[in-house]
Amino acid sequence: MAETFDHHPWTVQDLVAGVTSGRVRLPDIQRPFVWGNAKVRDLVDSMYRGFPVGQLMFWENTAVEHSKAIGVGEKTQSGSMQVVDGQQRLTSLYAVIEGLNVRREDYSQERIVIAFNPLTERFAIPDNATKRSSEWIQDIRDAFSSPINTRRAYIEKLEEARGVDRLDRDLEGEIELSINKLANVLNFVFEVVQLKKHVSRETVADIFVRINSQGVTLSSADFILTWLSVFWEEGRQAIEDFARASRFTPQEMTRMDRKGVRWTPKNPYLTLDPGHVLRVVVAVGNRRATLGDAYNALRGRDPRTREIIPEHRERELEKLKIGQARALDPKHWDEYLKVIERAGIRTSAMVTSKNAVIYGYALWLIGRTEFEVPIDELREVMARWYFMAQITGRFSGSAETRAQEDLNRLEGLERTSKAFKNAISSQVSTILTEDWWNVTLPEDLHTSNTVGPAYTGYIAALTILDAEVLLSTLKVKDWIDPSRRPVKGVEKHHIFPKDYLKQELGLTSFRLINQVANQALVEWSDNVKISNEKPSAYWSRQVTDKNIAGDRLTQQMWWHALPEGWEYMGYQEFLQSRRDLIAKVTREGFKKLSDPNYRPQIPLQRTEASAPALPSFDELVRAGAVPPGTLLVPADGETNSIAEVTENAMIRLNDVEHRTPDLAAHADGADEADGWDYWAATFDEPVTLSELRTQPLLVGG
């Protein structure tokens, strides 16, 4: 072991000077700076108190082409020490002490500032409270650069704030000790393990992986990227460059890099990181979705003997290179993005699974480059696959396992366009069965999550169907287009307004109030006008004011899954009816996605604002269908509650009167029950109020 490394003490001052000059650098196997500012604060606090903060590990190596500088700015020396372990700590110290920018994981630049209170000896991330207080040194860099001037300025500020000519001598002494102790952090000694210069890059990479695999700081993607740094450095750099470029337009890249950039992979759906790109590369080239398995294969490890076989390593690397060339090809990426748009997805907010986008691209590449599926045909079949993967949450759990199943499905197939399309189409139809559309999807819509797979699938269907916004001539797809930046555009409107549900129906469950089946897309101005009115009041007025009638009204009600007479329905009845209709509209969108010439079958509805179809509880009582004094009991018999119909057409339960069956049911603990189905009148044979309500004789009353 002595021939591989030795130990050397480095003070913080020496370390920072080495980073500043460029003598100490990061090897390309290292990750970007990912520590949050709070963790940097805690590191400085530990050093201030003399606590141990761990060893650093350097590698004596002068190969600058295999390293990068820490921080942002020109360096004056070539590198001779590369950081193998301790990047986050070293970058933190450099950033705080020198006051220079560091480059974050998202390629942005930031200056990290830490504040210090000499009176309490506390460190903090500056906020409004510390900035207003005279007791805080706002930036500890001042104490490192000039502790004497910092102490003088701090005391003067404190004296002014306290309105005294001079602080107590003892207090001045405590302040001086605290600031000097802070400045002395520069003399804190790190024990540095230095790997000798004859140690190979592969050995250094192995050491790096072993160190980091003891915790949870690295993923399998990090291990593969580290491996690539050793065996195909330009390949790793290309992956990172592609990921970085996905965050910027060509114009932005041109401005930042000061050279002409004509294309970037930036898109409205997903900002890529190197791990995303790597997953596509490995899936296409090595046919592996489980990155842990891919890492072992790339190392050339025999799964039986566990030995490293160089021939296996070279074979897997060549496969990876082929996959990468395909994945990073701009024409492939641009064509694949049309698949996402074709599936009705317009913005990143509609993407409920990044893995669906990533693995969809891998399948698209395989279909295009290996099965030679024509682009227009491939776009259609993969759009249906993507729609299925997103709306079913295919990759919400065990994503790598699911993706491997998809890759395995293509193995052994004849390399023809027809074979690929049949395999993908068969998978889609196997998952999206009649039961799924009629049972599973409506049940998945029993949620308040408007960014979940089920509801976003419905919105995607509306874009595919070229639907209009409710009560508007504007198209849904246009208003959620990522190129639009309106101050106020389309909003999700509560069809049964929130305040109406709370105040009039007595609902208190936000989960029930905010059900996706109670949401519709309307223009912001319409949302304001509707406010908290009950549906039967605002709907007829809005339809009249907007001059929506005939086929157009029928079409809008169908698009937005509004059942006949919905504005007079009980809330629970409305929710269930609309869930079923949303599922049907979503399915029609999928059918049109499967056949561009398909015309949805729209049920005939009334073309005017609906009139009341069923009597209210008050009308039932007045008509004698439920006479005063009638006793009501829960129809399901789960409780022993007994309610009574009063002379003024109310329902008395536990000495409290309720205006509607819904309110009485909620008062009996049945928050999500439909009150008309919940209560049964105790005649000779118990009859639910919903049954009494539909009897023609009584309706005529």
Buried (B, 14 or more C-beta within 10 A) or exposed (E): EEEEBEEBEBBBBBBBBBBBBBBBBBBBBBBBBEBEBEEBBBBBBBBBEEEEBEEBBBBBBEBBEBBBBBBEEEBEEEBBBBBBBBBBBBBBBBBBBBBBBBBEEEBEEEBBBBBBBBEEBBBBBBEEEBEEEEBBBBBBBBBBBEBEEBBEEBBEBBBEEEEEEEBEEEBBEBBBEBBBBBBBBBEBEBEBBBBEEEBEBEBBBBBBBEBBEEEEEBBBBBBBBBBBBBBBBEBBEBBBBBBBBBBBEBEBBBEEEEEEBEEBBBBBBBBBBBBBBBBBBBBBBBBBBBBEBBBBBBBBBEEEEEEEEEEBBEBBBEBBBBBBBBBBBEEBBEBBBBBBBBBBBBEBBBBBBBBBBBBBBBBBBBBBBBBEBEBEBBBBBBBBBBBBBBBBBBBBEEBBEBBBEBBEBBEEBEEEBEBBBEBBBEBBEEBBEEEBBBEBBBEBBBBBBBEBBBBBBBBBBBBBBEBBBBBBEBBBBBBBBEEEEEEEBBBBBBBBBBEBBBEBBBBEEEEBBBBBBBBBBBBBEBBEBBEBBBBBEBBBEBBEEBEBEEEBBBBBBBBBBBBEBBBBBBBBBBBBBBBBBBBBBBBBBBBBBBEEEBEBEBEEBEBEBBEEEBBBBEBBBEBEBBEEEBEBBBBEEEEEBEBBBBEEBBBBBEEEBBBBBBBBBBBBEBBBBBBBBBBBBEEEEBBBBBBBBBEEEBBEE
